[in-house]
């Protein structure tokens, strides 16, 4: 009788950051600015790498794919967050919520794989510089990127299907700013134990196998850097890797803290802040850390600006 009286949920309400309501105009303006900056940065990287001859190397090709992944992620997350700030909440259909979870999972999985591919790229560039272009030729780069995107979206399909098989009754409010995996599980009136078990063994290889590849690559890179005689050479080699390691540490640290060791309900604010860091802040700073400080990127940007100025004058 109790099951018959339960009402199946068709809409999900996201509460976002309730403590920002007193300063919602300022917080909305800040997040809107972050969104505009992030979109412009990542679109700029994608366009520059596609149109500049001096950026036709594996490293910049991988950076372009990372920018595409970041653009997908922030476009999927931030517009809904802006809506929750303005209206105090955001309402999505259950299908829309699972769709947001799907694209979030796909972009995150792609980011895992792309970061590991980029670490392998740096390993080859530093350890075997003379064979860099032959090892990471156009065909190999295409296969690595194709595998990253196919695996990312494939794993996200599995996760979305697991969530879609659940029933949601009565409760439809999530104290979060996007449709995340564990908050959706907490709403379900189905038995989620087997699903959590399956998801755990899906997440662990997805997180730790690329992470192990990153660690192994950088251990080998560190060993190679120590063999470099000149201090200038060491600094140059280290500078090409330090930015990547910084982002990897922040990204993996947050993912492990939230999904492999999820916080208790009373730590929902911490959960949201950590989620904010890797869903919004990292996509904004990635182009600056990886690309916009790079000399080749700066030169390509100058060339494009000069070409644009000449065309306008004509």
Secondary structure, DSSP 8 states (H G I E B T S, - for coil): -HHHH--B--EEEE---GGGGGGHHHHHHHHHHHHHHHHHHHHHHHHHHHH-GGG-SHHHHHHHHHHHHHHHHHHHHHHHHHHHHHHSSEEEEHHHHHHHHHHHHHHHHHHHHHHHHHHHHHHHHHHSGGGHHHHT-HHHHHHHHHHHHHHHHHHHHHHHHHHHTS-BBS--EESSSS--HHHHHHHB-S--HHHHHHHHHHHHHHHHHHHHHHHHHHHHHHHHHHH--SHHHHHHHHHHHHHHHHHHHHHHHHHIIIIIS---GGGHHHHHHHHHIIIIIHHHHHIIIIIITSHHHHHHHHHHHHHHHHHHH-
